[in-house]
Every structure is written in structure tokens, then in C-alpha cells.
């Protein structure tokens, strides 16, 4: 029986990027995450690069290991995804999440900014950053 070659979708790539973002936010290495999940670090690399698709049960394990809800991995995806017809079947439309595209917390950049902000070593440095952001937004 022949098996089709796996071709990652934009959803696979998005989930892998969100997985990597969360892992980095926690200061966890691929090796650390692999050990928790009982897989090799190469497998974690493949998940993050969308080289391998993540099963539902593995995604649940990853959400536990990364201390985040499963929905985190889907945040930022459009509300509906249209798929091409397969084997003569009609296209499938599916709602992936209730998240609004304008929700800033659904964006990777927002999470990176929050992570970097809290990595600043002193309250004084965080205060400078906050004042700068307020000034740039006209909220001095």
C-alpha cells in the first residue's frame, strides 16, 4: 500500500510556530520539551518546522507540557478555512476558533513583546519601555 508524501499546510506551519513561541516564552529547550513528552528533540524540531503533523493527542500533551490551553496553538488563524475538494468530495468549511483577527493577543508579535518586556531585569527598565510606548501612542 503506497502512502502519499506529507505536505504541510499553513495550519500545520502556524501550529508549529505557536508551539515554538510558547516553548521559547517558557525558556524551554527542544530537548527539555522532548523529554517531558517522551519523544526525541528531532521530533520536536519536525513539529515546529511543520515537517511532521501533530496528532490531536500529541497536541494535548504539548499543551500540558507548555502549560497553555490547546486553543493557544490555533490563536491567530482565520475563523474559517476552506479546503480544496478531495476525491470528488465537496469542499469543507470549518470554524477553527472564535478569535477575532483584530485581537492583539492572538498575534505572535504581541506575545513576543510581552515575553521580552518581562525579561527586562529591573522595574526601572520596564517603566522606561512603558513610558516610551505611551509617548509613541500619544498617551503621555
Steps between C-alpha positions, in 0.01 A plus 500: 500500500654830394492798729471857376785730592410738781461858386463749788217748485502859620316374809777248576756780464299734724464239774874423482585870530267542797653193664849644456390842624351356819803279562735798463275715721543241775877487447477133412733326255382254237680231697313596821163488324587171329588342834168608654306363202702180465622569146834597347602862462508435124129425518441836672704664221279332241183615678625858522607510135179323387709212370265269690133555573404503868225256598216613728628292791854637459367855477321444830825367656685804368240735646548338841881509471494862383243598764257652253154413367481314169325806354830691531638307202209612282495865608547736209358267235210632297154402625432281198727292283391380158648176372531376147276212392655158563411179321194659345359623832371851547727763661493515878453821699584484867509752781836474676470754775284781623796736513455831321777588252537839668573345841857611576559210741447258214806633321845347548658847515288589803609192687864562410472859623349388830769236540782748432342760729493261796856386430628852568704475821360799691174680566673823394570357153142379464382848604715661227354266237144569618558879491646473150201299374256746654687794345500335157123450531436858620402391850772682693 
